[in-house]
Amino acid sequence: MRYLFLIVILFSTALNALALEVVYPKKEKVTINCKTSFFVGSADAKIPLTINGVTVPVHKSGGFAYFVKLNHGENTFNIQSGGETLVYKIHSTWKPAPPVKDKKPAPQVKVFSTPKLVYTADDKTPIRTTPVSAGINRIVHLQKGVPLYIDGELGKFYRVTLSSNEKYWVAKNSVKADPEAKGGKSAIISKSFTDTGKHLVYTFNLSNKTPYIVKENCDDDFKNGLGLNFYNIMTKPDSPYELYFPIQHQLFGYNAEFKDDQFILTIRKMPQISPDNPLKNITVTVDAGHGGNEKGAIGCLGDFEKDITLDVALKLQKELRKLGANVIMTRETDEKVSLKKRVEITNESDSSIFVSIHGNALPDHLNPLEHRGTSVYYYYPQAKGLALSILNALNSEAQTKNDGVRQGSLAVVRNTNALSVLVELAYLINPEDNALLVNEKFREKCAKAIAHGISNYLKTFVVQ
C-alpha cells in the first residue's frame, strides 16, 4: 500500500509538471499602483510558453518568471503553453507625476511657544532621527511612561528635545499627556554593579523614568564598549548624563530597560569558546520564518516559503546540535508564531545567537530575473560580523550568489537581545534560485553552511 501511495504521488507530480500554473499575480484580476509587474509560475519546459505572443524561457525545473510593463488602466495578458491558455488582467492605477510648475517649499516645523511634556504611550516606542516611519532611523525604543519634552511638530510627528544639541522625532500617536504622572526631570539616587558570571548588570535607581540612548562601539577605536546617555537629569538639564562601559571583546548582546523607576543595563559576557569546538554549550535560537496561515512567499513551482524555512531550520537544528550547541527553536511544526513570541522565546532562553531563516521575494517594480542569491540582514552593529561570516559560508559551501549583507529594521533582529541575523537563502520567485530551494540537497548544504558560518565567527575570538 505504501508503494502504491508513492506511485500515486509521483504520477501526480508528473502531471502537475505538465500543467500551466501562475502563482503570481495571485488572482486573474488584480489592481496595483505600479507601472510594472511580473508573472511567476510553472509550465512544461518542453512546450513553448508565450505571454502575449512573446516566448518566455522556462527553467528545466518547470519554473518561469516574466517581467512586464503596464499601461495606465487595464492590461490583458494571454498566457499560452501547448493547448492551455490563461487570461490575466492587471489594472494599473499608476500615473506619472504631473510636471511641477512652481515648486512648493518643503514643510517646516511648527515650533511651539513653550515646550510641552508628554509621555510614551506604549512599550517599544521608537524615537527616530527623522520624521519618517521607515528605514534605519530608530535611535532607541522607550518603554511606556517615559516623559518627553516636545518643542514642535511636523506632519504626524512631534519633535523631541533631549538636550540643547539633540533633537529627535516621535510619532504623535505614540505619546499622550498624563497629568497624574511624575515630573519630567529625574535624579539618579543610587547605582550598583553585579557580575553574574554570564552577565554584567548595571542598575540605576532614579526618581522617575527618563529618556536614554545606548550607543554601541563607543571606545576610542569605535570597536567595543557601550555608551549610555541619560537625559532630563536634574543636575544636567540641558546636556546628557554620559556613562561609558568598556568591554574587552566583541559585544554578544545586551538589554536596557526600566523596571518601574529602576533602569537596568545587562551586558552579556563573551561565552566560553572552545578552540576545538566553538559551538559547544553556545545557546542558539533558530527561527523558521512564517508558518501556519502565514505562508510567506510562493515559489515558481507553488512551494510555500514557510515549508522551505522549516525544513532548513530543522536541518540546522540537527547540525548545530552535532557541533555541541544548545538549540532553541521558535517553531518545529507548521504553526503560526507571532513576531512578539519569537522575540520572547529568544530573550527568555538567554540565547547568545539568533538566526531567522527566510526565502526572498520582490515587489512589483523589480524584475525577479535580475535578482538572485543569498542576503543576510542585521540591525545592531554588534551582529554585522556574524552576518558576514554566515554569508561567506553560504556563498562558498552552497554556491549561492552573493546578494550582500545589509542593515535592516526587521522586528525579530531589532528586538532580540542576542547577536541577531536574518538569512534570505535565495529568491523563491527567480526560477534558478527556486530550483535550488526545492532541492533537498541544497537545503542540507544551506543548513551546514549556516552552522559553519556561526562556528567560524566564534573561532575568531579564540585566544591562541
C-alpha positions as CSV (number, residue, x, y, z in Angstrom):
1,M,0.0,0.0,0.0
2,R,2.9,2.3,0.8
3,Y,4.5,1.8,-2.6
4,L,1.1,2.4,-4.3
5,F,0.8,5.7,-2.4
6,L,4.3,6.8,-3.6
7,I,3.4,5.9,-7.2
8,V,0.3,8.0,-7.0
9,I,2.3,10.9,-5.6
10,L,4.9,10.6,-8.4
11,F,2.3,10.3,-11.1
12,S,0.5,13.3,-9.7
13,T,3.8,15.3,-9.7
14,A,4.4,14.3,-13.3
15,L,1.0,15.6,-14.3
16,N,1.5,18.8,-12.4
17,A,4.8,19.4,-14.2
18,L,2.9,19.5,-17.5
19,A,0.2,21.9,-16.2
20,L,0.4,25.6,-16.7
21,E,0.1,27.4,-13.4
22,V,0.6,31.0,-12.4
23,V,1.3,31.7,-8.7
24,Y,1.8,35.4,-9.1
25,P,-0.3,37.5,-9.6
26,K,-2.4,35.5,-7.1
27,K,-5.7,36.3,-8.9
28,E,-6.7,36.5,-12.5
29,K,-7.9,40.1,-12.0
30,V,-5.8,42.4,-9.8
31,T,-5.3,46.1,-9.3
32,I,-1.9,47.6,-8.4
33,N,-0.4,51.1,-8.2
34,C,2.7,50.4,-10.2
35,K,3.9,50.8,-13.8
36,T,5.5,47.3,-13.9
37,S,4.7,43.8,-12.6
38,F,5.7,40.2,-13.2
39,F,4.3,36.7,-13.7
40,V,5.7,33.8,-11.8
41,G,4.6,30.2,-12.3
42,S,5.3,26.8,-13.8
43,A,4.8,25.1,-17.2
44,D,6.2,22.2,-19.2
45,A,9.7,23.1,-20.1
46,K,9.4,21.0,-23.3
47,I,6.5,23.1,-24.6
48,P,6.8,26.7,-25.8
49,L,5.4,29.2,-23.3
50,T,4.2,32.6,-24.6
51,I,2.8,35.7,-22.9
52,N,1.0,38.0,-25.4
53,G,2.9,36.2,-28.1
54,V,6.4,36.7,-26.6
55,T,8.3,33.5,-25.9
56,V,9.1,33.1,-22.2
57,P,12.1,30.9,-21.2
58,V,11.1,28.0,-18.9
59,H,13.7,26.6,-16.5
60,K,14.3,22.9,-16.7
61,S,12.6,22.6,-13.3
62,G,9.4,24.0,-14.9
63,G,9.6,27.4,-13.2
64,F,9.4,30.7,-15.1
65,A,9.3,34.4,-14.4
66,Y,8.4,37.2,-16.8
67,F,8.7,41.0,-16.1
68,V,6.1,43.2,-17.8
69,K,5.5,46.9,-18.3
70,L,2.0,48.2,-17.7
71,N,-0.1,50.9,-19.2
72,H,-2.4,53.0,-17.1
73,G,-5.7,51.2,-16.8
74,E,-6.5,47.6,-17.7
75,N,-3.7,45.4,-19.2
76,T,-4.7,42.0,-20.6
77,F,-2.2,39.1,-20.8
78,N,-2.8,35.8,-22.7
79,I,-0.5,33.1,-21.3
80,Q,-0.3,30.0,-23.5
81,S,1.5,26.7,-23.1
82,G,0.5,24.0,-25.6
83,G,-3.2,23.7,-25.6
84,E,-3.6,25.6,-22.3
85,T,-4.5,29.3,-22.1
86,L,-4.8,31.6,-19.1
87,V,-6.0,35.2,-19.2
88,Y,-4.9,37.7,-16.6
89,K,-6.0,41.3,-16.3
90,I,-3.8,43.7,-14.3
91,H,-5.3,47.1,-13.7
92,S,-2.6,49.8,-13.1
93,T,-3.6,52.9,-11.2
94,W,-0.1,54.4,-11.6
95,K,0.3,57.8,-13.3
96,P,3.4,59.8,-13.8
97,A,3.6,62.8,-11.5
98,P,2.5,66.0,-13.3
99,P,5.2,68.5,-14.1
100,V,5.9,70.9,-11.3
101,K,5.4,74.4,-12.3
102,D,6.0,76.2,-9.0
103,K,8.0,74.1,-6.6
104,K,6.4,74.3,-3.2
105,P,8.7,74.9,-0.2
106,A,9.3,71.9,2.0
107,P,7.1,71.7,5.0
108,Q,8.5,73.5,8.0
109,V,8.5,72.5,11.7
110,K,5.8,74.3,13.6
111,V,7.6,75.4,16.7
112,F,5.7,75.6,20.0
113,S,5.9,78.8,22.0
114,T,6.9,76.7,25.0
115,P,7.9,73.0,25.2
116,K,5.2,70.5,26.2
117,L,5.6,67.5,28.4
118,V,4.2,64.2,27.1
119,Y,4.7,60.5,27.9
120,T,5.3,57.4,25.8
121,A,2.0,55.6,25.5
122,D,3.3,52.1,24.8
123,D,6.4,49.9,25.3
124,K,8.9,49.8,22.5
125,T,8.0,53.4,21.4
126,P,10.6,54.3,18.7
127,I,12.4,57.6,18.9
128,R,13.7,58.4,15.4
129,T,16.4,60.6,13.9
130,T,14.0,61.7,11.1
131,P,10.2,62.2,10.9
132,V,9.7,59.1,8.8
133,S,8.1,55.8,9.8
134,A,10.5,53.6,7.9
135,G,14.2,52.9,7.4
136,I,17.2,52.8,9.7
137,N,16.3,55.8,11.8
138,R,15.4,54.5,15.2
139,I,17.7,55.8,17.8
140,V,16.1,54.0,20.8
141,H,12.9,52.2,21.9
142,L,11.4,53.6,25.1
143,Q,9.1,51.9,27.4
144,K,5.6,53.1,28.4
145,G,5.5,56.2,30.7
146,V,8.8,57.9,29.8
147,P,8.5,61.7,29.9
148,L,9.5,63.6,26.7
149,Y,9.7,67.3,26.1
150,I,8.4,68.2,22.6
151,D,9.0,71.6,21.1
152,G,7.4,71.4,17.7
153,E,5.5,69.2,15.1
154,L,5.8,68.2,11.5
155,G,3.2,66.1,9.9
156,K,2.5,63.0,12.0
157,F,5.5,63.6,14.3
158,Y,6.4,65.7,17.3
159,R,10.0,67.0,17.6
160,V,11.6,65.7,20.8
161,T,14.2,67.8,22.6
162,L,16.6,65.6,24.6
163,S,19.3,68.2,25.1
164,S,20.3,71.6,23.8
165,N,22.1,69.8,20.9
166,E,19.9,66.7,20.3
167,K,16.5,66.7,18.7
168,Y,14.7,63.6,17.5
169,W,11.2,62.6,16.5
170,V,8.3,60.6,17.9
171,A,5.0,59.7,16.3
172,K,2.1,61.7,17.6
173,N,0.0,58.6,18.2
174,S,2.9,57.1,20.4
175,V,2.7,59.7,23.1
176,K,0.0,61.2,25.4
177,A,-0.4,63.7,28.1
178,D,-0.6,62.3,31.7
179,P,-1.5,64.9,34.4
180,E,-1.1,62.3,37.1
181,A,2.5,61.3,36.1
182,K,5.6,62.4,37.8
183,G,7.5,65.4,36.6
184,G,9.8,65.4,33.5
185,K,13.1,65.8,35.3
186,S,14.8,62.9,37.1
187,A,17.5,62.4,39.7
188,I,19.9,59.4,39.9
189,I,19.5,58.2,43.5
190,S,22.0,55.3,43.5
191,K,23.8,52.9,41.2
192,S,25.2,49.4,41.6
193,F,27.0,46.7,39.7
194,T,26.7,42.9,39.7
195,D,28.8,40.3,37.8
196,T,26.5,37.2,37.5
197,G,29.1,35.1,35.6
198,K,27.2,35.3,32.4
199,H,26.2,39.0,32.5
200,L,27.4,42.4,33.7
201,V,24.4,44.1,35.3
202,Y,24.4,47.8,36.0
203,T,21.5,49.1,38.0
204,F,20.4,52.8,38.4
205,N,17.7,53.9,40.8
206,L,16.1,57.0,39.6
207,S,13.4,59.3,41.0
208,N,11.4,58.6,37.9
209,K,11.8,57.3,34.3
210,T,13.8,59.4,31.9
211,P,14.8,59.1,28.2
212,Y,18.1,57.4,27.4
213,I,20.1,56.2,24.4
214,V,22.5,53.3,24.3
215,K,25.3,53.5,21.8
216,E,27.5,50.6,20.5
217,N,31.2,50.8,19.7
218,C,31.9,53.8,21.9
219,D,35.5,53.3,22.8
220,D,38.4,55.3,21.3
221,D,38.7,52.9,18.3
222,F,34.9,52.6,17.9
223,K,35.1,48.8,18.1
224,N,34.0,47.8,21.6
225,G,32.1,49.1,24.5
226,L,28.7,50.7,25.2
227,G,27.8,54.3,25.9
228,L,24.8,55.2,27.9
229,N,23.2,58.7,27.9
230,F,20.5,59.7,30.3
231,Y,18.5,62.9,29.6
232,N,16.4,65.3,31.6
233,I,18.6,64.7,34.7
234,M,18.2,67.5,37.2
235,T,21.9,68.1,37.6
236,K,22.4,68.3,33.8
237,P,19.0,69.6,32.4
238,D,20.4,70.7,29.0
239,S,23.0,68.1,28.3
240,P,23.3,64.3,28.5
241,Y,24.5,62.5,31.6
242,E,27.1,60.3,29.9
243,L,28.4,56.9,31.0
244,Y,30.8,54.5,29.3
245,F,31.1,50.8,29.8
246,P,34.4,49.4,28.4
247,I,34.3,45.9,27.0
248,Q,37.4,43.9,26.2
249,H,35.8,41.9,23.4
250,Q,33.1,42.0,20.8
251,L,29.6,42.6,22.1
252,F,27.5,39.5,22.5
253,G,24.2,41.1,23.1
254,Y,22.7,43.4,25.7
255,N,19.4,44.7,27.1
256,A,18.4,48.1,28.5
257,E,15.1,48.6,30.2
258,F,13.2,50.3,33.0
259,K,11.6,48.2,35.8
260,D,9.4,50.8,37.4
261,D,11.9,53.6,38.1
262,Q,14.9,51.3,38.2
263,F,17.0,51.3,35.0
264,I,18.9,48.1,34.3
265,L,21.6,47.6,31.7
266,T,22.5,44.0,31.2
267,I,25.5,43.2,29.0
268,R,26.2,39.5,28.1
269,K,29.7,38.5,28.7
270,M,31.6,36.6,25.9
271,P,30.7,32.9,26.3
272,Q,33.5,30.4,26.9
273,I,34.5,29.4,23.4
274,S,36.3,26.0,22.9
275,P,39.2,26.2,20.4
276,D,38.3,22.7,19.2
277,N,34.6,23.0,19.3
278,P,33.5,26.7,19.2
279,L,29.7,26.0,19.3
280,K,29.9,23.7,22.4
281,N,27.4,24.9,25.0
282,I,26.5,28.1,23.0
283,T,22.8,28.8,23.0
284,V,21.4,29.5,19.5
285,T,17.8,30.2,18.7
286,V,16.8,29.1,15.2
287,D,13.7,30.8,13.7
288,A,11.9,29.3,10.8
289,G,10.1,32.2,9.1
290,H,6.3,32.3,8.7
291,G,4.2,29.3,9.5
292,G,0.5,28.2,9.7
293,N,-1.7,30.5,7.7
294,E,1.3,32.8,7.1
295,K,2.6,31.1,4.0
296,G,5.3,33.7,3.1
297,A,6.4,34.0,-0.5
298,I,5.2,31.4,-3.0
299,G,7.8,29.9,-5.4
300,C,7.6,29.3,-9.1
301,L,6.6,25.7,-8.5
302,G,4.0,26.6,-5.9
303,D,6.1,25.9,-2.9
304,F,5.5,27.9,0.3
305,E,8.3,29.8,2.0
306,K,7.0,28.6,5.4
307,D,7.7,24.9,4.4
308,I,11.2,25.6,3.0
309,T,12.2,27.7,6.0
310,L,11.0,25.0,8.4
311,D,12.9,22.2,6.6
312,V,16.2,24.3,6.6
313,A,15.6,25.2,10.3
314,L,15.2,21.6,11.4
315,K,18.3,20.6,9.4
316,L,20.2,23.5,11.0
317,Q,19.0,22.4,14.5
318,K,20.5,18.9,13.8
319,E,23.8,20.4,12.5
320,L,24.2,22.8,15.5
321,R,23.5,20.0,18.0
322,K,26.1,17.9,16.3
323,L,28.6,20.7,17.0
324,G,27.6,20.9,20.6
325,A,25.3,23.9,20.6
326,N,22.2,24.3,22.8
327,V,19.5,24.9,20.2
328,I,16.2,26.7,20.9
329,M,13.5,26.5,18.1
330,T,10.8,29.2,17.7
331,R,8.7,26.5,15.8
332,E,9.2,22.9,14.9
333,T,5.9,22.3,13.1
334,D,3.7,24.2,10.6
335,E,2.2,26.6,13.1
336,K,1.8,30.4,13.3
337,V,4.1,32.1,15.8
338,S,3.8,35.8,16.3
339,L,6.9,38.1,15.9
340,K,6.5,39.0,19.5
341,K,6.5,35.4,20.6
342,R,9.7,34.7,18.5
343,V,11.4,37.5,20.3
344,E,10.2,36.4,23.7
345,I,11.4,32.8,23.1
346,T,14.9,34.1,22.2
347,N,15.2,36.5,25.1
348,E,13.8,34.2,27.7
349,S,16.3,31.5,26.7
350,D,19.1,34.0,27.0
351,S,20.4,33.0,23.6
352,S,23.8,34.3,22.5
353,I,22.9,34.0,18.8
354,F,19.6,34.2,16.9
355,V,19.2,33.2,13.3
356,S,16.0,33.6,11.3
357,I,15.6,31.6,8.1
358,H,13.7,33.1,5.1
359,G,13.3,32.9,1.3
360,N,13.3,36.1,-0.7
361,A,10.7,37.8,-2.9
362,L,10.3,41.2,-4.6
363,P,7.7,44.0,-5.0
364,D,6.1,44.6,-8.4
365,H,8.5,47.3,-9.6
366,L,11.6,44.9,-9.5
367,N,12.5,42.2,-12.1
368,P,12.8,38.8,-10.5
369,L,15.1,37.6,-13.3
370,E,17.7,40.3,-12.2
371,H,17.8,39.2,-8.6
372,R,19.4,36.0,-7.3
373,G,21.4,34.8,-4.3
374,T,21.7,35.0,-0.5
375,S,21.5,38.1,1.6
376,V,21.9,38.4,5.4
377,Y,20.4,41.2,7.4
378,Y,21.4,42.6,10.8
379,Y,20.2,45.6,12.8
380,Y,22.7,46.3,15.5
381,P,26.4,46.8,14.6
382,Q,27.4,44.0,17.0
383,A,25.9,41.4,14.7
384,K,27.5,42.6,11.4
385,G,30.5,40.3,11.7
386,L,28.2,37.2,12.3
387,A,26.2,38.2,9.2
388,L,29.3,38.4,7.1
389,S,30.6,35.0,8.3
390,I,27.3,33.3,7.5
391,L,27.0,34.9,4.1
392,N,30.6,33.8,3.2
393,A,29.9,30.3,4.3
394,L,26.7,30.1,2.2
395,N,28.4,31.5,-0.9
396,S,31.3,29.1,-0.5
397,E,29.5,25.9,0.5
398,A,26.1,26.2,-1.0
399,Q,27.5,28.1,-4.1
400,T,24.8,30.8,-3.8
401,K,25.3,34.2,-5.4
402,N,26.4,37.0,-3.0
403,D,23.4,39.3,-2.6
404,G,25.0,41.2,0.2
405,V,24.9,42.0,3.9
406,R,22.5,44.7,4.8
407,Q,21.3,46.6,7.9
408,G,17.6,46.1,8.1
409,S,15.0,47.3,10.6
410,L,13.3,43.9,11.0
411,A,11.3,43.1,14.1
412,V,13.0,39.8,15.0
413,V,16.5,41.1,14.8
414,R,15.7,44.6,16.2
415,N,14.1,43.4,19.4
416,T,16.1,40.3,20.4
417,N,19.0,40.7,22.9
418,A,21.3,38.2,21.1
419,L,23.6,38.6,18.2
420,S,20.7,38.5,15.7
421,V,20.6,38.0,11.9
422,L,18.0,37.1,9.3
423,V,19.1,35.0,6.3
424,E,17.4,35.2,3.0
425,L,18.6,31.9,1.4
426,A,17.6,32.7,-2.2
427,Y,14.7,34.1,-4.3
428,L,11.7,31.9,-4.5
429,I,10.4,33.9,-7.5
430,N,13.6,33.5,-9.5
431,P,13.4,30.2,-11.5
432,E,17.1,29.3,-11.0
433,D,17.0,30.1,-7.3
434,N,13.7,28.4,-6.8
435,A,15.0,25.2,-8.4
436,L,17.7,25.3,-5.7
437,L,15.3,25.9,-2.8
438,V,13.1,22.9,-3.7
439,N,16.2,20.6,-3.8
440,E,16.7,18.8,-0.5
441,K,20.5,18.5,-1.0
442,F,20.7,22.3,-1.5
443,R,18.8,22.8,1.7
444,E,21.1,20.5,3.6
445,K,24.1,22.4,2.2
446,C,22.5,25.7,3.5
447,A,22.0,24.3,7.0
448,K,25.5,23.1,7.2
449,A,26.9,26.3,5.8
450,I,25.0,28.4,8.4
451,A,26.2,26.2,11.2
452,H,29.8,26.6,9.8
453,G,29.3,30.3,9.4
454,I,28.4,30.6,13.1
455,S,31.3,28.4,14.1
456,N,33.8,30.3,12.0
457,Y,32.7,33.6,13.6
458,L,33.1,32.2,17.1
459,K,36.6,30.9,16.2
460,T,37.8,34.5,15.7
461,F,37.5,35.1,19.4
462,V,39.6,32.1,20.5
463,V,42.8,33.3,22.1
464,Q,45.7,31.4,20.5
